[in-house]
């Protein structure tokens, strides 16, 4: 469900988002576990050539807002070119995130 669709359902009479819209959008974001025992570099783009913006601690759980193809990485959960957007300009390789799927679990970024 896109944000536009949620606003169409729960926006006020002028189309402005309401508290219900914010709650629905927040509820739509799922959190996923990073591989056990891993301190994971968060990068500014979908490749190890991008700068490290922070490091996730062991046991971290992350939201996946969208996903995008990038550099192919091998990790605890296989080899993939999928990168997860976990915040504004924050990307991690999906090879380190347990999503329960081998493909995309969120919409494409952009």
C-alpha positions in Angstrom: 0.0 0.0 0.0 1.5 3.3 -1.0 1.4 6.4 1.2 -0.8 8.1 -1.4 -3.4 5.3 -1.1 -3.3 5.5 2.7 -3.9 9.3 2.6 -6.8 8.8 0.2 -8.4 6.4 2.7 -7.7 8.3 5.9 -6.9 11.9 5.0 -9.1 14.8 6.1 -11.6 16.5 3.8 -8.9 18.6 2.2 -6.6 15.5 1.6 -4.3 16.4 4.4 -2.8 13.4 6.3 -4.3 12.7 9.8 -2.9 10.9 12.8 -4.5 7.7 11.4 -2.4 8.1 8.3 0.8 8.4 10.2 -0.1 5.3 12.3 -0.9 3.3 9.2 2.4 4.3 7.4 4.4 3.5 10.6 2.6 0.1 10.9 3.5 -0.7 7.3 7.3 -0.6 8.0 8.6 -4.0 9.2 11.8 -4.5 11.2 14.3 -7.2 10.4 17.3 -8.7 12.3 20.9 -8.3 11.3 22.9 -11.5 11.3 23.9 -12.6 14.8 27.3 -11.5 16.0 27.7 -9.0 13.2 28.6 -5.3 13.6 27.4 -4.0 10.2 28.7 -1.0 8.3 25.9 1.3 7.1 26.9 3.1 3.9 25.8 6.2 2.1 25.0 4.2 -1.1 24.5 0.6 -2.3 28.2 -0.4 -2.6 31.3 -0.8 -0.4 32.8 2.1 -2.4 30.4 4.5 -0.6 31.5 5.9 2.7 30.6 4.4 6.1 28.1 6.6 7.9 27.7 4.5 11.0 28.1 1.0 12.4 25.1 -1.1 13.6 25.7 -2.9 16.9 25.4 -6.7 17.3 21.7 -7.7 17.6 20.4 -4.7 15.7 17.0 -4.7 14.1 16.4 -2.4 11.1 13.5 -1.1 9.1 13.6 -1.6 5.4 12.0 1.4 3.7 12.9 0.4 0.2 15.5 -1.8 -1.7 17.8 -1.2 -4.6 20.2 -3.2 -6.7 23.9 -2.5 -6.1 27.2 -4.2 -5.6 27.0 -8.0 -5.2 27.9 -9.1 -1.6 28.2 -12.5 0.0 27.2 -12.7 3.7 25.5 -15.0 6.2 22.2 -15.1 4.3 23.7 -15.7 0.8 25.0 -13.7 -2.1 22.9 -10.8 -3.4 23.0 -7.5 -5.1 20.1 -6.2 -3.1 20.8 -3.3 -0.7 18.3 -2.2 1.9 17.6 1.5 2.6 17.2 1.7 6.4 17.1 5.5 6.7 17.8 8.7 4.9 20.8 7.9 2.8 21.6 4.7 4.9 22.2 1.4 3.1 23.2 -2.1 4.1 23.6 -5.3 2.1 20.6 -7.6 2.3 23.1 -10.5 2.6 23.4 -9.5 6.3 19.7 -9.1 7.0 17.3 -12.0 7.8 14.2 -11.2 5.7 13.0 -14.8 5.2 13.1 -14.3 1.4 15.7 -14.5 -1.4 14.4 -11.5 -3.2 12.8 -8.1 -2.6 10.7 -7.7 0.5 10.0 -3.9 0.0 9.5 -1.6 -2.9 12.3 -0.4 -5.1 14.0 2.9 -4.0 13.6 5.9 -6.3 
